[in-house]
Each structure stands twice: as structure tokens, then as C-alpha cells.
Amino acid sequence: MDIGFVGLGRMGLAMASNLGRAGHRVRAWNRSPVPADAVPNGVIVATPQEAFDADVVFTMLSDDAAIREVVLDGDLLSRARQGLVHVVAATISVGFADELAQVHAAQGLGYVSAPVFGRPEVAEAAQLNIIAAGASDSIARVAPLFEVIGRRVFTMGEHPRAANASKVAGNMMIAMAIEAMAEAVAITEAHGVERGAFLDLMTQTLFGCRAYENYAGKIVSGDYEPGFRLALGLKDLRLATAAGDASGKVLPMLDAVHGQMSAALAAGRSDDDWSAMAENLLAN
């Protein structure tokens, strides 16, 4: 299959590379220069329009503004290959997902929202969890590609925004888990309990799940090398806040964790892993 890929950060490059290794022909574009041989079985093209001359194109750009600038302001959809399905794998706002669905429909193109759960090393191992929503025929068209880059696909319905609402809510829950561990460690360390012992107790009993286990390790080791930068985590909490405001619900835990992550950003931790929010609390 002819695959276009726009956005070759660490996540995007891993996904594009796995598609190339599976035998698909990949035409990839990035906003900043990358090596010509960056993608196996792929070529780096000079313009994003060339990437949209494909059967399926993935975009893995950082936020709403980047997608708007590259795809919509660049008028790529009117010049895309007939029958193209566009898969947006980035975490974007629910409102922008609705807008993208409308503009793709107006051009007669398929559109699937498919944000992912998984850090870069998970993407490299082709073990992403993919949250997909869109027209059933479009999802069926890209399903073989999802099998190449992920371990499981969770289909959330025919409205693309459902995938984005699920992703921002999930990221909100991860941030809450980080904050919960930080506050619990603040209590236990004050009473002489070593943080590694306490978090081992929690992850091996009440909270034995991937999010707690992964981020407990970072809190114990103090290794905040970014897998997901704190500045991007704060962006996702803003998206969750906007989605919550649209629902008319009061979300006090979200407000609290948003404030904690904002404080960590103000303390100069924007390029650390977002779990550095915990260290910002524990160091003060």
C-alpha cells in the first residue's frame, strides 16, 4: 500500500519505520530536516503534498495548530489522492476533531481519529494501543496498518471525536495517577518510609497497572528523561479542560492536577518527562 506519513518525531518515526519494514511504500515528510534514509522502504519527500498522494496518510503532528497549518492552511485535502483515508494519530482537541471530520467529508475523503497510548519505546516495538473512531469503511481500510504499528485497536464508534475524548480523558487519568503517587510519597517519606518500598507495595497490591508501575519507577529513580515532555502533558490537560467545559461538568481533580503541572512548568521542567510533576512537589 502507498502510505504517506507527516510528522517524524520519535513517535512518528517509529510508526513510519514499522510500516516500511512491513513492506509498505512510505513517503514521509517532516517540518524539520531528517536523514534521507530515515524510514525503511521509504523516501523523505520535499513537501507534505507529496505525502498526501497516497492510499492512506498518517499525521503525527504535535497539536491542533500544527495540523491546521500544515494540512488545512496548506490546502492539502483538495489535492489529495482520490479515495485517501487520513489517519490523525496525534492527541488533538475534541472540537478540532469535529472540524476535521467535516472538512474531509466535504472533500470526499476518509478521516479516522486514531490517537495512541504508548511511549516512544512502545511505538518502536509496535505495541501501541490505538484508539480509533470514524466511519466503519475507513477504519476497515486502515485496520491492516494498525496491526503493523500496534498491539490492539479499541474502536470507539463512528464519530471521530469519541477517540479524542477518550485519549484526553485517559491522559488526564495518567496525570492524576502521577499526582496521587507524589502526594502519597510526601506523606510516607515524612514518616520514615522509603519511597521505593512504599511504591513497590502499592504497585504490587492495590495499583498493579502499567501507568502506576511505569511512573512509580521514574519517581523512585528520579530519572525524568523525557518520553512524553511535561509541556505536551500540560497541553493535553488543557484539552481535557476544554472537553470538560463543553460537557458542563465541574472537574475539581482535573483543576488540581492542571495547577500542579503548571507549577512544574513554571519551575523550568517543560522539557522533562511529565512525571517530573511529582519531583516538583516532593522537592519543595
N, C-alpha and C positions, 0 to 999 in steps of 0.2 A: 504494500500500500504506500502511496505517496503521503508523507507526513510533513507538515510544517511545524516548527517549534519556535516560539518567540519568548525569549527570556531565559538566559543561560547562567543564572546564578547557580549556587551549589545544588539547590533542589532541581532546578530546570535542567541543568547539565546532566545530572544523574538520570533523570527520566528520559531525556532525549537519547542518551547513550544506550540505555536499556532497549529502547525502541530500535535503534540502529543495530545493536547486536542481535536482535531477533529477526533481522533480515529486511526490515522496512527501510525505504529510501527516505532519508530525513534531510530537509532543507531548513536550516536553523539561522536565526538572526538574534543578535543581542545589541543592546544600546551602547555598550562599550566593547572595545575590541577583544576578540578571543582568538586562540590559535586556529589556523585553517583546518587542522585535523582534530579539533576538539571532540567531535561527535563521530563515533564509529559508523561506517557506512553512510556518512552524511557529509554535507557541504555547508560551509558558512556563506550565506548569501549577503549581498550588499544592501538589500532593502527589505523591510518587513513585507512589502507587497509580494515579493518573490516567495516568501514562506506561505502566503495565503493562496498561492497557486498549487493547491494540494487537495487530496480527498478529505483529510482531517487536519486541522491545525490546533495545536495546544498553545495557550498563552500562560506563562508563569511569571507575570509582572507583579510588582510589589504592592500596588494598591489601585483604587478606583482612578486616581488621577493619571497614573502611568498608562492604564488601559485606554482611558479616554484619549490621551494624547496620541498614542501610537495607532490605535485601531479606529476610533471614531473620527478624531480630527484629521487623521491620515487618510480617511475615506477608503479604507481597505476593503470594506464589505461590498461596495458596489463593483469592485474589480476582482473579487474572489472567484475562484473556480465554481462553476455551476454545480450545485449539489453538495457543496462543502458543509461539513459539520465542524463548528468551532467549539472547542472544549476550554473553558476557563477554569484552570486548576488553582488559581490564587484565591486567597481569602479576601473577598470584597463585600461591600455593604449589600444589605437586602434590597434597598431601593435601587441601587445601580444594577443589580441582577435583573430586576423588573425592566429597567430601561434597555438593557442589552437584549433581553428576550424580545422586546417589541421591535427594536431596530433590525434584528436578524430576521424576524418574521416578515418584516416589510421588504426585505431583500430576497426572500425565499430561501434562506439559509438555515441549516440546523444549528441549534445552540444548546449546549449542555453545561450546567454548572457542576463542577467536579472538584471542589477543594479536597485536600487530603490531610489526614493525620499521620505524622511521622517526621522525624528529624532527618537531616541530610544523609546520615549513615543508613537510615531505614530506606530512603529513596534509592541509595546506591545498591542496596541488597534487594531491590524490587519487592519490598514488603510493606508498601504503603497501604493504609486503609483509605479507600476512596468513597466519598460521599457524593452520590450522583443524583441529579434531578433534571428532568427535561422530557421532551416528547419521547414516547417509547421507541419509535423507529430510530430516532437519533441515538438513543442510548444503546440500542441493539447494534447499530453500526459501529460504535466505538468500543463495544464490550471486549472484542479480542485484544484491543490495545490496552485496556485496563488490566487484562490478565497478564500482560507483559510487565507492567510497572507496579502492580500491587498484589497484595495477598488476598484482599476481599473487597467487594463493592457493596455498599449499602445504598439501595435505591430508595429515595425519599419522596417520589411522586413525580408528577408531570410539570409542576411549576418550579422553574429553576431556583427561585428564591428559597425554596424549602431546604436545599442543600446548603445555602449560605447562612440561613438562620441556624441550621444545625451546627455548622462549623463555628460560628462566632459564639454560640452558646457553649459548645464544647471547650473552646479555648478559654472562655470565662471560667469554666469549672476547673480547668488546669491551674489557672492563676489563683483561684480560691484555695486549691489544694496546697500550692506553694505557701500561700499566706497562712493557712491553717498549720502547716508544719513549723513555720517560723515562729508563730505565736506559742505553739506547744513547746518548742525548744527553749523559748525565752523563759517559760515557767520552769521547766525541768532543770535547765542549767543553773538557774538561780537557787535550786535546792540540791545541787551537787551531782546531778545525773549527767553523764557524758552523752553528748548528742548522738553519737553513733549507736550507743546502746539503746537509747530511747527510740530512735527511728527504726532500728532493727526490730525492736519489739512491735512497733506499730505496723511495719510493712509485712511482718511475718504472722500477724494475728488479724487485727481489725481492718487494715488498709492494704491488703495484698493485691495491688493492681499496678499496672505499668506506670501510670503517671506518678503515683506516690513513690514507687521504687526508684524510678529514674531520677526524680528531683531530690529525693532523700539523699541519694549518692552525692549529688552536687553540694547539697547543704553540708554534708559531713566532711567532704574533701576540700571544700572551698574552691573547687575548680569551676569557674564561671566562664570558661572558654565558650564563645557563642555557638550554639547550634541553632537557636532562634533568638535573635537580638532583642534586648529589652525594648528598644524603640518600636520594633514591629509588634511586640506584645502589647504595648500601650495603644498602638493603632487599633489592634483587634478589640481591646476593651472599649475604645471609642465606638467601634462598630456595634458592639454588644449594647452599649448605652443607647445608641440611636435606635436599634431594633427594639429595645425595651421601651423607649419613649413612644415608639409607634404603637406599641401594644397597650399603652395607658397604664401599665403596671408599675408600682413602686418596687425597686430592686435595691434594698439597702446594702446587701453584701457586695453587689457589684460596685456601688458607690464607694464602699470602704476599700476594696482591693484596687480600684482605679486610683484612689488617693495614695495608697501605698506605692504603687508602681510609679505614679507621677513624682513622688518624693525621691525614689531611687533614680529616676531620670535626672531630676534636678541636682542630685548628688554626683552626677557625672558618669553614671553607669549605662548610658544609652547603648554602647557597643558591647556590653557584657551580655551573657545569656540572661533571659528574662527571670530565671530563678535567682539572680543576684538581688532581686527584691527582698529575698529572705535575709541575705547578709546585711543589707542596708538597715533592716530592722534590728538584727542581732548585734551589730557593731555599735549601735547608739544606745 
